[in-house]
Amino acid sequence: MHNIEKNLARVNQQISETCDKFGRNINDITLLAVSKKKTVSDILAALHAGQKDFAESYAQEAEGKIDQINEPVITWHFIGPIQSNKTRIISHRFDWVHSVDRLKIAQRLSDARPAQLPALNVLLQVNIDQDPAKSGIDPSQIAELADAVARLPRLKLRGLMAIPAIHDSFEQQRQPFARMRQAFETLQQSHPDCDTLSMGMSDDMCAAIAEGSTLVRIGTAIFGPREN
């Protein structure tokens, strides 16, 4: 647990230093702790160290954790692939969904979102590298899907998410993030309420922040390597 507290402090320091270097306001960056495959005690350790936003990728695993922790100060984000038969769990238990890439899934999430809860915050997942092996929409499809999602009554369109290919060089890492920033700025012209660009993980967080990320998804650097 002590390690998680130290790791969180180190990541937050890295975010602060990167913001200073590239002229970003640290208040514009949300740190999302990716807790998939991690234990309830790991999540509680991070929570006690001040972390409030947590991400899960598997609906049923997450549901069990959310029930056990039962902590209203946590904001829960779903970041994994969305199966049609899991949309009810996701729409009931999460505050954000980062991985919407089909209108059918968005419609199911909207239909299942309980009326007593606020609208579900959603991001469109973009396949910025146009890799046929990866999830996400082609950048050319953003406008059409965004318009359709924005009309759904129980969803709130907040922006875009991407998981670019892995690159070792900082400058190579920046290139797909720069394309995502341009796509996000274009989206904001027709959807000015969109305020979230979710990109950057443990190994490329700094490049993402340099290119305008407003939310970084960090797992390994906080919790250590994931056990398979």
TAMOHU-V100971 format. One line per field, one symbol per residue. ss: DSSP state (H for helix, E for strand, L for the rest). phi: phi as a letter, one per 40 degrees, with the letter a starting at -180 (. if undefined). Layout:
# TAMOHU-V100971
ss = ???
phi = ???
This chain:
# TAMOHU-V100971
ss = LHHHHHHHHHHHHHHHHHHHHHLLLHHHLEEEEELLLLLHHHHHHHHHLLLLEEEELLHHHHHHHHHHHLLLLLEEEELLLLLHHHHHHHHHHLLEEEEELLHHHHHHHHHHLLLLLLLEEEEEEELLLLLLLLLLELHHHHHHHHHHHHLLLLEEEEEEEELLLLLLLHHHHHHHHHHHHHHHHHHHHHLLLLLEEELLLLLLHHHHHHLLLLEEEELHHHHLLLLL
phi = .dcccccccccccccccccccbgcccccbbcbccbdgbcdccccccdcchcbbbbbbbdcdcdccccccfbcccbcbbbcdbcdcbccdcccbbcbbcbcbacdccccccccccccccdccbbccbcccfcccbchccdccdcccdcccccccbbbcbibbabcccbccdccccccccccccccccdccbbcccbbbcahbdcbdccccdbhdbabbbbdccbgdccc
